[in-house]
């Protein structure tokens, strides 16, 4: 059994108003956007004019409160930075009580800051992007609901309340992905996301049931305190079920098929899902439940394997898609896979996973908003083969998108380089065959990232113009470009702040037992894996330059290459799901219908018919004539007499 850290069984400090007015009222973090959603949904058309502005202001208020909470935590001793905030008793059954208690600690506040800051910028961007949409009040209400649900998820101090936020995020994503429900593709994508996520949600729900039944608890502190005494089989089962839940929300294999279709929603929704909310939930769950996975090494290995496989699959898909948003969606699959892999490494990987998640939140949000800006100037066109030469027409979009591009591919000293190198270092640091295999997989994923992101930039902003007739590219309004500028600053500087000097690791350690990996700049340039990462970066960019900038880009995607066609078709994920689950389910359903119609209904109907026929036959013997009854009695007497004679 893995040795568990002492912090896992420690009870959080209970916040009181006298102790901290900020932390004792941490429920306001959730209440502000939740109230915004309620006002806009219940207020109706009366809120059309000022509703979107209110909906934008409230997440900003939550961000300000989160900053105050951060400073409160920083002013405490490390052992007192996990603070429980009682709100009220949700429900009770016998000795069991589920409470609405919030947990404000270094891990949760890191997510709260990301959600509220990036979410607020996306709200501001949406003021311009959705300015002409007749239903924009409802759109902003759903955005507020999405932010509130995600805050419930990361602030919960127990798995039951976490599950409530988990389901809230699923509902909000369904509403936002299918916001333009008059488009059949959007309505279908929303249903697909909802149904696939229900599969993962069942895994999380069953895991909570096992915790309650076997460990006798659902709160984080009580569950983790019970982990050392639990059997390996129980911990393995819980770990794999939690992973299933994470795969659904974070679009990891085999529950990844919904993510690219989800691009049918408005672009701000894509940015919010990919950068600050839904797909980050799985990584949060794995890190938060770290003690369970540390007690089940097999589950940890499965986590790393799923992360590595998704990272490569997402990179291949992103390399072949011509739809700019779907290519970015494949990129998110890949990057989240890298974070899941890092989280599976255990304490040495937790900090790297969370640091990469935060930096990814900035540059991926900037990239999606940049894609939306391009679409805004290109009459909503998404085909990169019909772009080209946009750098001169959209200079601000090009500059901010370019900084996000340089960060995500890992150009030295930008945000993505720091966090990606720390993940590679942590993977090779575990040693042995596992370290070599997973470390090499991350380098391969980095090579794919350099290729598909360079391909995207070259096809969109550089090279010859390939615009359709009637398209007049133009820069977006300041309400859209200003958030992109802010996010690009984070793309440049945030990584060093999180990784250099192990400050972030020291901050997270009291909450999750993270172990600093002592990542150094010099080692990243001299270690074999650091040199390999730089080499594949150059090779990926060079290959994209050769294929998409040195030569003219065809306006129609070429066909006939097995690998490219498979990647363009999302590695046949939809076909596999249909073959393994949907069609067998249809056959089973039809078989059950036949059994119900022919066997069950046949037996019931046959019994009824038999009773009816026998009743009809007996009824015919009742004629109402006395002579008939007398003759019947005579025949009966003769039969009885004959029987007695024969017998005696």
PyMOL commands that set and color helices and strands:
alter all, ss='L'
color gray80, all
select helices_A, chain A and resi 6-9+21-24+28-47+51-74+78-80+106-129+136-155+159-177+184-215+220-227+232-249+258-264+267-275+278-288+290-294+297-320+324-344+347-377+384-386+395-408+415-429+432-461+478-512+521-526+528-548+562-568+570-620+626-647
alter helices_A, ss='H'
color red, helices_A
select strands_A, chain A and resi 13-14+83-93+96-104
alter strands_A, ss='S'
color yellow, strands_A
deselect
rebuild
show_as cartoon
